[in-house]
């Protein structure tokens, strides 16, 4: 059955079969894909549970839902791996490329996800060493919007590349992660109070975050991406002072 939303025809399908109803947030189904005619780009707004379409032409979008089975998010994304190397942004937008980890590629991949009641983007799935649970495939996200324009340091006190001693590390790993107001460095050469109690990581999202052993492999020069991905997990460190 077709539904109309802001002039856009929406066709809801469940497991590939046309549905007479549009599944609700609390249904037993999860979103699988959104595809539109006329080359329109679309993404799904999980907060308002609507399709957002960038098009001024008459467009029909098919929103496919699938059974919400007991599967980890990482395994679900791995199941979306490209069957061959994408040769265009269009081919790359809905699958992950396996390059020492599964990564989205292209100028505008379909990699949006709702996390912490905000829009985030999926970087990929990586096999990492966790602090307490051994090696696992985990999903790496990046916030869609910047967080207060935070800076590593301020002029005259930029610090070093030693993450464990920097103000930014405390601002993020203590303040932002735990929704606690903190002092932050910002890009206009000053410090300020960051009100993370209002926009930090909430308790539900915090339970989804895993502590991992972070690889600090470095490179001396810029190399091909595939080589850079491998060197990220090496142990060679390059300690430099930030001027």
C-alpha positions as CSV (number, residue, x, y, z in Angstrom):
1,X,0.0,0.0,0.0
2,X,1.2,3.5,-0.8
3,X,1.4,6.2,1.8
4,X,1.8,9.9,1.2
5,X,4.3,12.0,3.2
6,X,5.0,15.7,2.2
7,X,4.0,14.9,-1.4
8,X,6.3,11.9,-1.6
9,X,4.7,8.5,-2.2
10,X,6.0,5.9,0.3
11,X,5.7,2.2,-0.3
12,X,6.1,0.1,2.8
13,X,7.3,-3.5,2.5
14,X,8.1,-6.1,5.1
15,X,10.7,-8.7,4.1
16,X,10.2,-7.6,0.5
17,X,6.4,-7.9,0.5
18,X,4.0,-5.0,0.2
19,X,2.5,-4.1,3.5
20,X,-0.9,-2.5,4.3
21,X,0.5,-0.7,7.3
22,X,3.6,1.3,8.1
23,X,5.4,-0.5,11.0
24,X,5.7,1.6,14.2
25,X,8.8,2.2,16.3
26,X,7.9,-0.5,18.8
27,X,7.0,-3.1,16.2
28,X,8.8,-6.4,15.8
29,X,10.4,-5.1,12.6
30,X,13.6,-3.1,11.9
31,X,14.5,-0.9,9.0
32,X,16.4,-2.6,6.2
33,X,16.6,-0.1,3.4
34,X,15.2,3.0,1.7
35,X,15.3,3.4,-2.1
36,X,13.7,6.1,-4.2
37,X,12.9,6.7,-7.8
38,X,14.2,9.6,-10.0
39,X,17.6,9.4,-8.4
40,X,16.4,11.0,-5.2
41,X,18.5,10.6,-2.0
42,X,16.7,9.5,1.1
43,X,17.4,8.8,4.7
44,X,15.3,7.6,7.6
45,X,14.7,9.9,10.6
46,X,14.5,7.4,13.5
47,X,13.4,10.1,16.0
48,X,10.3,11.2,14.1
49,X,10.0,7.9,12.2
50,X,9.7,9.4,8.8
51,X,11.5,9.3,5.5
52,X,13.5,12.4,4.5
53,X,13.9,12.9,0.8
54,X,16.0,15.4,-1.1
55,X,13.9,15.8,-4.2
56,X,11.6,18.3,-5.9
57,X,10.3,15.8,-8.4
58,X,7.5,13.3,-8.0
59,X,9.2,10.5,-6.2
60,X,8.2,7.1,-4.8
61,X,10.3,5.7,-2.0
62,X,10.2,2.0,-1.0
63,X,10.9,1.5,2.7
64,X,11.7,-2.1,3.5
65,X,11.5,-3.5,7.0
66,X,12.7,-6.9,8.1
67,X,12.1,-9.2,11.1
68,X,13.9,-7.9,14.1
69,X,16.0,-11.1,14.8
70,X,18.4,-11.6,17.6
71,X,21.6,-10.5,15.8
72,X,24.3,-8.1,16.8
73,X,24.5,-4.8,15.0
74,X,28.1,-5.6,13.9
75,X,27.0,-9.0,12.4
76,X,24.1,-7.3,10.6
77,X,26.4,-4.7,9.0
78,X,28.9,-7.4,8.0
79,X,26.1,-9.2,6.2
80,X,25.8,-6.0,4.1
81,X,29.4,-6.3,2.9
82,X,29.9,-5.6,-0.8
83,X,30.1,-8.7,-3.0
84,X,32.6,-6.9,-5.3
85,X,34.6,-3.7,-5.1
86,X,32.3,-0.7,-5.8
87,X,33.3,1.4,-8.8
88,X,30.9,4.3,-8.1
89,X,29.4,6.2,-5.2
90,X,26.0,4.7,-6.1
91,X,27.4,1.2,-5.8
92,X,29.1,2.0,-2.5
93,X,26.3,3.8,-0.6
94,X,24.6,0.7,0.7
95,X,27.4,-1.8,1.4
96,X,30.6,-2.0,3.4
97,X,34.0,-2.7,1.8
98,X,36.2,-5.3,3.6
99,X,39.6,-3.6,4.0
100,X,41.2,-4.7,7.2
101,X,37.8,-4.0,8.7
102,X,34.4,-3.3,7.1
103,X,34.1,0.4,6.0
104,X,31.6,2.6,4.3
105,X,33.0,4.4,1.3
106,X,31.8,7.0,-1.3
107,X,30.8,10.6,-1.0
108,X,27.4,10.0,0.7
109,X,26.9,6.4,1.9
110,X,23.7,5.3,3.5
111,X,25.3,5.0,6.9
112,X,23.1,7.0,9.3
113,X,22.0,5.6,12.6
114,X,20.2,7.0,15.7
115,X,22.4,6.8,18.8
116,X,22.1,8.8,22.0
117,X,18.9,10.3,20.6
118,X,21.0,12.0,17.9
119,X,22.1,11.4,14.3
120,X,25.4,9.6,14.0
121,X,27.2,7.9,11.1
122,X,28.7,4.5,10.9
123,X,32.4,4.4,10.0
124,X,32.5,0.6,9.9
125,X,33.0,-2.6,11.8
126,X,36.4,-3.5,13.2
127,X,37.9,-6.5,15.0
128,X,39.3,-5.1,18.2
129,X,40.7,-6.2,21.5
130,X,38.3,-5.2,24.3
131,X,39.3,-4.4,27.8
132,X,37.5,-7.3,29.5
133,X,35.8,-9.5,26.8
134,X,38.6,-10.5,24.4
135,X,38.5,-9.8,20.7
136,X,35.2,-8.8,19.1
137,X,33.7,-7.2,16.0
138,X,32.5,-3.8,17.1
139,X,30.8,-0.9,15.3
140,X,32.6,2.5,15.2
141,X,30.4,5.6,15.0
142,X,31.1,9.3,14.5
143,X,28.7,12.0,15.6
144,X,27.0,13.7,12.6
145,X,27.5,17.2,14.1
146,X,30.6,18.7,15.8
147,X,30.6,18.9,19.5
148,X,31.0,22.6,20.6
149,X,34.1,23.1,18.4
150,X,36.4,21.5,20.9
151,X,40.1,21.9,20.4
152,X,43.1,19.8,21.6
153,X,44.6,22.8,23.4
154,X,45.0,26.6,23.2
155,X,47.7,28.8,21.9
156,X,50.8,28.6,24.1
157,X,49.6,25.4,25.7
158,X,48.9,23.0,22.9
159,X,50.4,20.1,24.9
160,X,51.7,17.0,23.2
161,X,50.3,14.0,21.4
162,X,50.0,12.1,24.7
163,X,46.3,11.6,24.8
164,X,46.2,10.3,28.3
165,X,47.3,13.6,29.8
166,X,45.3,16.1,27.6
167,X,42.4,18.3,28.7
168,X,40.4,17.1,25.7
169,X,40.7,13.5,26.9
170,X,39.2,14.4,30.3
171,X,36.5,16.5,28.7
172,X,35.3,13.6,26.4
173,X,36.1,10.5,28.4
174,X,34.8,11.8,31.7
175,X,32.6,14.8,31.0
176,X,30.9,13.9,27.7
177,X,30.8,10.2,28.3
178,X,29.2,10.5,31.8
179,X,27.0,13.6,31.1
180,X,29.0,15.7,33.6
181,X,29.7,19.5,33.0
182,X,33.4,20.0,32.2
183,X,36.0,22.6,31.3
184,X,36.8,22.4,27.6
185,X,39.3,24.0,25.2
186,X,37.7,25.6,22.2
187,X,39.0,26.8,18.9
188,X,38.8,30.6,19.6
189,X,41.7,30.2,22.1
190,X,39.8,30.0,25.3
191,X,38.3,27.6,27.8
192,X,34.7,27.3,28.6
193,X,32.3,25.2,30.5
194,X,30.8,22.4,28.4
195,X,27.3,21.6,29.6
196,X,27.5,17.9,29.0
197,X,24.8,17.3,31.6
198,X,22.4,18.5,28.9
199,X,23.9,16.8,25.8
200,X,26.3,14.2,26.9
201,X,26.0,10.4,26.4
202,X,22.8,9.2,28.1
203,X,22.6,6.2,30.3
204,X,21.0,4.0,27.6
205,X,23.7,4.8,25.0
206,X,26.5,4.5,27.6
207,X,25.6,0.8,28.1
208,X,26.3,0.3,24.3
209,X,29.9,1.6,24.5
210,X,32.7,-0.9,25.0
211,X,36.2,-0.1,26.4
212,X,38.8,-1.3,23.9
213,X,42.6,-1.3,23.6
214,X,43.2,1.6,21.2
215,X,45.9,1.0,18.5
216,X,48.3,3.9,18.1
217,X,50.1,2.9,14.9
218,X,51.6,5.8,13.0
219,X,53.1,6.6,9.6
220,X,55.9,8.8,8.5
221,X,54.3,9.8,5.2
222,X,50.8,9.6,3.6
223,X,50.3,6.2,2.0
224,X,47.6,4.4,0.1
225,X,44.4,4.0,2.2
226,X,44.7,0.2,2.3
227,X,48.2,0.4,3.7
228,X,47.2,3.2,6.2
229,X,44.3,1.0,7.5
230,X,46.8,-1.8,8.2
231,X,49.3,0.5,9.9
232,X,46.7,1.8,12.3
233,X,47.0,-1.5,14.2
234,X,50.8,-1.5,14.3
235,X,52.7,-0.7,17.5
236,X,55.2,1.9,16.1
237,X,54.6,5.2,17.8
238,X,55.5,8.7,16.6
239,X,55.5,11.1,19.6
240,X,55.5,14.7,18.5
241,X,55.0,18.0,20.2
242,X,52.2,20.1,18.8
243,X,53.4,23.6,18.1
